[in-house]
């Protein structure tokens, strides 16, 4: 469905939250004020879950989940200082910098992901922004993915317009560039790039005609109001992202956030639910942090409207539930994987 024109129906929002309308010359998508999103987060848990399930069922089969695999094609040595990231050269995490993987090695990983049921293959590289030669190499990897019939996604840092266009021409389906946090919390986590840099990259991706994958990380010490600010920022993009990964902070020794207190698991579920309500036709993905979640918490996330997961034993350089464990959980929940892409 068109994410520009579809909004939650009145039955999905029985309470009267205030939303500011788009200017006439702008997209038709509703504009969510931060306080309106905060009001959703503050709802009684059962009421919030009901609203999220109502919206989810209007646009998706609630028993279906998309399986995506993430591979680090170039690890470590990143010049950015993101406080959560073990790949930052600023943090003593023991993650060694590597060269980019070869097309042959990536193809082997793609075939393994496809055999395990994944329909989207995502590649991550630890760059601030890729150079021309980097984009040329990634374009070859995109063609490798597409040749096997999977959707291709990449996260490479900030993009120039010519780079976004080149990746589109190679067949890239999605580009991931997370906003990470609300604008007023961003400077507490990252100092080597501005929030506007992230928005500019997303605008270039849109201009190239590539679908947007963008979300954030919760549990970094932000307030509930700042979580609302992150969701509002994403929901107010025109159009909002087709794919919205919600990450739970993975605390890695050596990073500034290694000792961050744990987030209440129900607060994470609330964030999933509000992402679903405010971005009704997006794929809302359970991303980093699933290994620390119980099966019950993951089940609540699916009930709240999550319908995509990263699938495989590693996310870039941090652990993830293995394939067998995920298959067993989905079977216990009576959920099915989204159909495998045609070769």
C-alpha positions in Angstrom: 0.0 0.0 0.0 1.1 3.6 -0.6 2.7 4.9 2.6 1.9 8.5 1.5 -1.8 8.1 1.6 -2.7 5.4 4.1 -3.4 6.5 7.7 -4.8 4.8 10.8 -8.6 4.6 10.5 -10.7 6.2 13.2 -11.3 2.8 14.7 -7.6 2.4 15.3 -7.5 5.6 17.3 -10.6 5.9 19.5 -8.9 8.5 21.7 -8.7 12.1 20.4 -5.0 12.7 19.9 -4.0 16.0 18.1 -2.2 15.7 14.8 -1.2 18.7 12.8 -2.1 18.5 9.1 0.5 18.7 6.3 0.6 22.0 4.4 -1.4 21.7 1.1 1.7 21.6 -1.0 3.2 18.8 1.0 2.6 15.1 1.2 -0.8 13.9 2.5 0.7 11.9 5.4 -0.4 13.0 8.9 2.1 14.9 10.9 2.5 13.6 14.5 3.3 16.0 17.3 5.8 14.7 19.9 3.1 15.1 22.6 0.6 13.1 20.6 3.1 10.3 20.4 3.9 10.6 24.1 0.2 10.4 24.8 0.2 7.0 23.0 3.2 5.8 25.0 1.4 6.8 28.2 -1.8 4.8 27.5 -2.6 1.8 29.7 -0.7 -1.1 28.2 -3.7 -3.2 27.2 -5.3 -0.2 25.4 -2.1 0.6 23.6 -1.8 -3.0 22.5 -5.4 -3.1 21.3 -4.9 0.0 19.2 -1.6 -1.3 17.7 -3.1 -4.7 16.8 -6.1 -2.9 15.2 -3.8 -0.9 13.0 -1.6 -3.8 12.2 -4.5 -6.1 11.1 -5.7 -3.4 8.7 -2.5 -3.6 6.7 -0.8 -6.9 7.3 -1.4 -10.6 8.1 -0.7 -10.6 11.8 0.7 -14.1 11.6 3.3 -13.3 9.0 6.9 -12.1 9.7 9.6 -11.0 7.3 13.0 -12.6 7.7 16.0 -10.4 6.9 19.7 -11.2 7.3 22.4 -8.7 8.1 26.0 -9.1 7.1 29.0 -6.9 8.0 30.9 -6.6 4.8 33.5 -4.2 6.2 34.0 -4.2 9.9 35.5 -1.8 12.4 37.7 1.3 12.3 34.8 3.7 11.9 35.8 7.3 12.5 32.4 8.2 14.1 32.1 8.3 17.9 28.6 6.8 18.3 28.4 5.9 22.0 26.7 2.6 21.4 28.9 1.2 18.6 31.7 -1.4 19.1 33.0 -0.6 15.6 34.0 3.0 16.5 37.7 3.6 16.4 37.2 5.9 19.4 36.2 3.0 21.7 38.5 0.2 23.1 36.2 -2.7 22.2 38.7 -5.0 20.6 36.9 -5.0 17.2 39.6 -5.1 14.5 39.2 -3.2 11.3 38.8 -5.5 8.2 38.8 -5.1 4.5 35.6 -5.4 2.4 34.4 -8.9 1.8 34.8 -10.4 -1.7 31.8 -11.0 -4.0 32.4 -14.7 -3.7 32.2 -14.6 0.1 29.1 -12.4 0.1 27.4 -14.7 -2.4 28.0 -17.7 -0.1 26.4 -15.8 2.7 23.5 -14.8 0.5 22.9 -18.4 -0.5 22.9 -19.5 3.2 20.4 -16.8 4.1 18.1 -17.7 1.2 18.3 -21.4 2.2 17.3 -20.4 5.8 14.2 -18.5 4.5 15.4 -14.9 4.5 13.9 -12.7 1.8 16.0 -9.5 2.4 19.7 -9.4 2.6 21.3 -6.4 4.3 24.9 -5.3 4.1 26.6 -3.1 6.6 30.0 -1.3 6.3 31.7 0.7 9.0 32.3 4.0 7.1 31.4 7.6 7.9 30.7 7.9 4.2 31.8 5.7 1.3 34.2 6.8 -1.4 33.5 6.3 -5.1 35.5 3.1 -5.2 33.6 1.8 -2.2 30.2 2.4 -3.9 31.4 0.7 -7.0 32.4 -2.4 -5.0 29.1 -2.4 -3.1 27.1 -2.1 -6.3 28.7 -5.3 -7.4 27.6 -6.9 -4.2 24.1 -5.6 -4.7 24.0 -7.3 -8.1 25.2 -10.5 -6.5 22.2 -10.4 -4.0 19.7 -9.6 -6.7 20.9 -12.4 -8.9 19.8 -14.8 -6.1 16.3 -13.3 -6.0 16.5 -11.6 -2.6 15.8 -7.9 -1.8 19.0 -5.9 -1.3 19.6 -3.4 1.5 22.8 -1.6 2.5 23.9 0.7 5.3 27.1 2.4 4.5 26.9 5.8 6.3 26.2 9.1 4.8 25.6 9.2 1.0 26.1 11.8 -1.7 23.4 11.9 -4.3 25.6 10.3 -7.0 26.2 7.4 -4.7 22.5 6.9 -4.0 21.9 7.0 -7.7 24.6 4.5 -8.4 23.3 2.0 -5.8 19.8 2.4 -7.3 21.1 1.6 -10.7 22.7 -1.6 -9.3 19.3 -2.7 -8.1 19.4 -1.7 -4.4 15.9 -2.0 -2.9 16.4 -0.4 0.5 19.0 1.9 2.2 19.3 1.9 5.9 20.3 5.0 7.8 18.9 5.2 11.3 18.0 8.5 13.0 19.1 6.7 16.2 17.4 9.1 18.7 15.3 12.2 19.1 17.0 15.4 17.9 17.3 16.7 21.5 19.1 13.5 22.7 21.3 13.0 19.7 24.3 15.1 20.9 24.5 13.0 24.0 25.3 10.0 21.9 27.1 11.2 18.8 29.3 14.3 18.3 31.0 13.5 14.9 28.0 14.2 12.7 24.8 16.3 13.0 21.2 15.1 13.0 20.7 17.0 9.8 23.4 14.9 8.1 21.2 11.9 8.7 18.1 13.6 7.4 20.0 14.8 4.3 21.1 11.2 3.5 17.5 10.0 3.8 16.4 12.7 1.4 19.0 11.7 -1.1 18.0 8.1 -0.9 14.3 9.1 -1.5 15.4 11.3 -4.4 17.1 8.3 -6.0 13.9 6.3 -5.7 15.4 3.8 -3.2 13.1 2.7 -0.3 14.1 4.0 3.1 14.9 1.8 6.1 15.3 4.0 9.2 14.6 3.6 12.9 16.5 4.1 16.1 17.8 2.6 19.3 16.1 2.6 22.7 17.6 2.0 26.1 20.4 4.5 25.7 19.3 6.6 28.7 16.7 8.6 26.9 13.4 9.7 28.5 10.0 8.4 27.4 9.4 11.8 25.9 12.6 11.5 23.9 11.5 8.1 22.7 8.3 9.8 21.5 10.5 12.4 19.8 12.3 9.7 17.9 9.1 8.0 16.7 7.6 11.4 15.8 10.7 12.3 13.7 10.4 9.0 11.8 6.6 9.3 11.3 6.9 12.8 10.1 9.2 12.0 7.2 7.3 12.3 3.9 6.7 9.5 3.3 7.7 7.7 6.5 10.1 4.8 6.0 8.9 1.6 4.4 11.1 -0.3 7.0 11.5 0.8 10.6 14.1 -1.1 12.7 13.6 -0.7 16.4 16.9 -1.6 18.2 17.4 -2.3 21.9 20.8 -1.1 23.1 23.3 -4.0 23.1 25.8 -3.0 25.9 29.3 -3.7 24.7 32.3 -3.4 27.0 34.5 -0.5 26.0 31.7 1.7 24.7 30.5 4.7 26.7 27.0 3.1 27.1 28.4 -0.3 28.5 27.0 0.4 32.0 23.7 1.9 30.9 20.8 0.6 33.2 18.5 -1.9 31.6 15.3 -0.6 30.0 12.0 -2.1 31.2 11.1 -4.7 28.6 7.5 -3.4 28.5 8.8 0.0 27.5 10.4 -1.6 24.5 7.1 -3.2 23.6 5.4 0.1 24.0 7.8 1.6 21.5 7.0 -1.1 19.0 3.3 -0.5 19.4 3.6 3.2 18.9 5.8 2.8 15.8 3.1 0.5 14.4 0.3 3.1 15.1 2.1 6.1 13.7 3.6 4.3 10.7 0.8 1.8 9.8 2.1 0.4 6.5 5.8 0.1 7.5 7.6 -3.1 8.2 8.4 -2.6 11.9 11.5 -4.7 12.6 12.8 -6.2 15.9 16.5 -5.6 15.4 19.5 -5.5 17.7 19.0 -6.7 21.3 16.7 -9.7 20.6 19.3 -12.1 22.1 18.6 -10.4 25.5 14.8 -10.7 25.1 12.8 -13.5 26.5 10.5 -15.4 24.1 7.6 -13.8 25.9 8.8 -10.3 25.3 9.4 -11.1 21.6 5.9 -12.5 21.4 4.5 -9.3 22.9 6.4 -7.3 20.3 4.8 -9.4 17.5 1.4 -8.8 19.1 2.2 -5.0 19.2 2.8 -5.0 15.4 6.4 -6.0 14.8 6.5 -8.0 11.6 10.1 -8.3 10.6 13.2 -9.6 12.3 16.9 -9.8 11.6 17.5 -13.5 11.2 20.9 -15.2 11.7 23.5 -15.7 14.5 25.1 -12.3 14.2 24.2 -8.6 13.7 27.3 -6.9 12.4 29.5 -7.7 15.4 27.0 -8.5 18.1 25.1 -11.7 18.8 21.6 -12.6 17.6 19.4 -15.6 18.3 20.3 -18.4 16.0 18.2 -19.6 13.1 16.9 -22.8 14.9 15.8 -20.8 17.9 13.9 -18.3 15.8 12.3 -21.0 13.8 11.2 -22.8 17.0 9.8 -19.6 18.4 7.8 -18.7 15.3 6.4 -22.2 15.2 5.3 -22.0 18.8 3.6 -18.7 18.1 1.9 -20.1 14.9 3.6 -17.5 12.8 4.9 -18.0 9.3 7.7 -16.4 7.3 6.9 -14.0 4.5 7.1 -15.8 1.1 10.6 -16.3 -0.2 11.4 -14.0 -3.1 11.4 -15.6 -6.5 14.8 -16.3 -8.1 
